[in-house]
Amino acid sequence: MSFEPITGRYLTVTVQGRRQRIFVEMAGEGTPVLCLHTAGADTRQWRHILNDAGLTKDHRFYAFDMPWHGKSLPPEGFQTEEYLLTTEAYIETVLAVSRALGLDRPILAGCSMGGRIALQLAALHGEAFSGFIAIEASDFQPAWYDIDWFHRPDAHGGEMGAALVSANISTHAPEAERWNTLWMFMQSGPGVFRGDLSFYTRDDSLIGRLARIETARTPVHILVGAYDLTCTPEDARRTAAAIPGATCTVMEELGHFPMSEHPAAFRPFFADALARMKVPADV
């Protein structure tokens, strides 16, 4: 029997006055990297990175399930409320987890809604991190679909979510990883994907904040899949152009969930992004 190098533990943080029990997976040694999953999914999306010996020899990766996601339970009393993620709660959660883990200015790597909040944190709390890898991230993406379909009595929200995101997975993705990625969405809790998309498709506050980001101290690198229909390469390039000093790479043969759908193709792009996070000592 051989265990993977990933270990998982729970920690409790307070977000907006409420206790949240958070599940965290960890692997590696060296520079801390805090990883954020996409809307409606969980930290399993990062499992290939946390199992990559070539990356973990110099980096200590932490990936956590947001409240309501994966192994992180909703807060007490959730049964009487509607889950709608807000920018403020999201920011507070990421900062609370980073503090609870004792991380000293980690690199922040987030995908989709995780990439969006990474850019918000770069603008509002850049001093708390040493760099930002924003994957499938843009300034704002209005919904081209009705998010209420993901929480209705006459539809299975998880299967509806998987159907939607299936169009955002590259045709080059290995079949096994395509279905592993879709399974995470099929398992999403009732209304959770809808609540995440409420944040992702309705909060345009980032647009006016991009110019505040100081990339000389905290580098920003945006990665975008050529097959991403939600956050297109044009969206990512527009966003990078609005951030002085930010860089952007289009990833061929990849879609909206690169670390999960096609980990082998994603790996060199992510390794390059990590290398870009180093800032000269005299800056």
C-alpha positions in Angstrom: 0.0 0.0 0.0 1.3 3.5 -0.9 -0.4 6.7 0.3 -0.2 9.8 -1.8 1.9 12.7 -0.3 -1.2 14.8 0.2 -2.5 15.3 3.8 -5.8 16.8 4.8 -6.9 18.5 8.0 -9.6 20.8 9.2 -9.4 24.2 10.7 -12.0 26.6 12.1 -12.0 30.3 11.1 -14.5 33.1 11.7 -15.9 34.8 8.6 -18.3 37.7 9.0 -18.9 36.7 12.6 -19.7 33.1 11.8 -17.6 30.0 12.5 -16.6 28.1 9.4 -15.0 24.6 9.5 -12.6 24.4 6.5 -11.0 21.4 5.0 -7.5 21.9 3.7 -5.2 19.7 1.7 -1.4 20.2 1.8 1.7 18.9 0.1 5.3 19.9 -0.5 8.0 22.0 1.1 9.2 25.5 0.4 7.4 28.6 -1.0 3.8 28.6 0.2 1.1 28.6 -2.5 -2.5 28.9 -1.6 -4.8 27.4 -4.3 -8.5 28.3 -4.9 -11.0 26.0 -6.7 -13.6 27.1 -9.2 -17.3 27.8 -8.7 -19.4 24.7 -7.8 -16.4 22.5 -7.3 -13.8 21.8 -4.6 -10.1 21.3 -3.9 -9.9 18.0 -5.7 -9.3 20.1 -8.9 -5.8 20.7 -7.6 -4.9 17.1 -6.8 -2.5 16.7 -9.7 -0.5 19.7 -8.7 -0.3 18.6 -5.1 0.9 15.2 -6.3 3.6 16.6 -8.6 7.0 15.9 -7.0 8.7 18.2 -9.4 6.6 21.2 -8.1 6.3 20.2 -4.5 10.1 19.9 -3.9 10.2 23.7 -3.9 6.7 24.7 -3.1 4.3 24.0 -0.2 0.8 23.9 -1.7 -2.4 24.4 0.3 -5.8 23.9 -1.3 -9.0 24.4 0.7 -12.7 23.8 0.2 -14.7 27.0 0.5 -17.6 26.8 3.0 -20.6 24.9 1.5 -18.1 23.1 -0.9 -16.5 19.6 -0.8 -15.7 18.6 2.8 -16.3 22.1 4.3 -19.7 22.2 5.8 -22.1 25.1 5.5 -22.3 27.3 8.7 -24.8 26.5 11.4 -28.3 27.5 10.4 -27.7 27.2 6.7 -31.0 25.3 6.2 -33.0 28.6 6.7 -30.9 30.7 4.3 -30.1 31.2 0.6 -26.4 30.7 -0.3 -25.1 33.7 -2.3 -21.4 34.3 -2.3 -20.3 37.9 -2.1 -16.9 39.5 -2.9 -16.6 40.6 0.7 -17.2 37.2 2.2 -14.9 35.6 -0.3 -12.0 37.9 0.4 -12.5 37.5 4.2 -12.5 33.7 3.9 -9.2 33.6 1.9 -7.5 36.0 4.3 -8.8 34.1 7.3 -7.6 30.7 6.0 -4.2 32.2 5.1 -3.8 33.6 8.6 -5.0 30.4 10.3 -2.4 28.4 8.3 0.3 30.8 9.4 1.3 31.6 5.9 3.8 34.4 5.3 2.8 36.2 2.1 2.0 33.1 0.0 1.5 33.0 -3.7 -2.2 33.0 -4.5 -3.3 30.8 -7.4 -7.0 30.7 -8.2 -9.1 29.5 -11.1 -12.3 30.9 -12.5 -14.1 32.6 -9.5 -10.8 31.8 -7.7 -9.0 33.8 -10.3 -11.4 36.7 -10.1 -11.0 36.9 -6.3 -7.2 36.6 -6.7 -7.3 39.9 -8.7 -9.6 41.5 -6.1 -7.1 40.6 -3.4 -4.2 41.9 -5.6 -6.0 45.2 -5.7 -7.2 45.4 -2.1 -4.7 43.3 -0.1 -1.7 43.0 -2.2 0.6 43.3 0.8 -0.7 39.9 2.1 0.7 37.9 -0.8 3.9 37.6 -2.8 2.3 37.1 -6.2 -0.9 36.2 -8.0 -1.6 33.5 -10.6 -5.1 34.2 -11.9 -6.3 31.3 -14.1 -9.3 31.7 -16.4 -9.8 35.2 -14.8 -11.2 38.4 -16.2 -12.5 41.7 -14.9 -16.1 40.8 -15.3 -18.2 38.2 -17.1 -21.9 38.6 -17.2 -23.9 35.4 -17.4 -24.9 34.1 -20.8 -27.2 31.6 -19.1 -30.0 31.7 -16.5 -28.2 30.8 -13.2 -31.6 29.9 -11.6 -31.6 26.7 -13.6 -29.0 25.4 -11.1 -31.4 25.3 -8.2 -34.9 24.3 -9.2 -37.4 21.6 -8.0 -37.7 20.2 -11.5 -34.0 20.0 -12.4 -31.0 18.3 -10.8 -28.7 21.2 -10.1 -25.5 19.1 -10.2 -26.3 17.6 -13.5 -27.3 20.9 -14.9 -24.0 22.4 -13.8 -22.0 19.6 -15.3 -23.9 20.0 -18.6 -23.0 23.7 -18.7 -19.4 23.4 -17.8 -18.9 20.4 -20.2 -18.8 23.0 -23.0 -15.9 24.7 -21.3 -13.6 21.7 -21.3 -11.2 21.4 -24.1 -11.7 18.7 -26.7 -8.0 17.7 -26.1 -8.8 16.7 -22.4 -8.3 13.0 -21.6 -11.7 11.4 -21.2 -11.0 10.2 -17.7 -10.1 13.6 -16.5 -13.0 15.2 -18.3 -15.4 13.0 -16.4 -13.6 13.4 -13.1 -14.0 17.1 -13.5 -17.7 16.9 -14.3 -18.3 14.5 -11.4 -17.2 17.3 -9.0 -20.0 19.5 -10.3 -22.5 16.7 -10.2 -21.8 16.4 -6.5 -22.2 20.1 -5.7 -24.6 20.9 -2.8 -28.1 22.2 -3.6 -27.9 25.8 -4.8 -24.1 26.1 -4.3 -23.1 26.5 -8.0 -25.9 29.1 -8.4 -24.7 31.0 -5.3 -21.1 31.0 -6.6 -22.3 32.2 -10.1 -24.2 35.0 -8.4 -20.8 36.4 -7.3 -19.1 35.6 -10.6 -21.7 37.2 -12.9 -23.1 40.1 -10.9 -20.2 41.8 -9.2 -18.4 44.2 -11.6 -16.5 46.0 -8.8 -13.1 44.7 -10.0 -13.1 46.7 -13.2 -12.3 50.0 -11.5 -9.7 48.5 -9.2 -7.4 46.8 -11.6 -5.1 49.9 -11.9 -4.4 49.8 -8.2 -2.5 46.5 -8.5 1.2 47.1 -7.9 2.9 44.3 -9.9 6.4 45.6 -9.1 5.9 44.1 -5.6 3.3 41.4 -6.2 3.6 40.0 -9.8 0.3 39.1 -11.6 0.3 36.5 -14.3 -3.0 35.5 -16.0 -3.4 32.1 -17.6 -6.3 31.4 -20.0 -7.3 28.3 -22.0 -7.7 28.7 -25.7 -10.9 26.6 -25.5 -12.5 28.7 -22.7 -15.9 30.0 -23.7 -16.7 31.7 -20.5 -13.5 33.6 -19.9 -12.0 33.9 -23.4 -8.4 34.7 -24.3 -9.7 38.1 -25.4 -11.3 38.7 -22.0 -8.0 37.7 -20.2 -5.9 39.9 -22.5 -8.2 42.9 -21.9 -7.9 42.4 -18.1 -4.1 42.0 -18.2 -3.8 45.2 -20.3 -5.7 47.1 -17.5 -3.1 46.0 -14.9 0.2 47.8 -15.3 3.0 45.2 -15.5 0.7 42.1 -15.6 1.5 39.3 -18.0 -0.8 36.9 -19.8 -0.4 33.5 -21.5 -2.9 31.7 -23.6 -2.8 27.9 -23.0 -3.3 25.9 -26.2 -5.4 22.7 -25.9 -6.9 23.8 -22.5 -10.3 25.0 -21.4 -11.8 26.5 -18.2 -10.6 23.9 -15.7 -7.0 23.3 -16.9 -5.5 21.9 -13.7 -8.3 19.3 -13.5 -9.3 18.6 -17.1 -5.8 18.2 -18.6 -3.2 18.3 -15.9 -0.3 17.2 -18.2 -0.9 20.0 -20.6 -1.4 22.5 -17.8 1.7 21.6 -15.8 4.3 23.6 -17.9 2.2 26.7 -18.0 1.7 26.6 -14.2 5.4 25.9 -13.6 6.2 29.0 -15.7 3.7 31.0 -13.8 5.3 30.0 -10.5 8.7 31.1 -11.8 7.3 34.5 -12.7 6.4 35.1 -9.1 9.9 35.9 -8.0 10.5 39.6 -7.3 14.0 41.2 -7.2 15.2 41.7 -3.6 15.7 45.4 -4.0 12.2 46.2 -5.1 
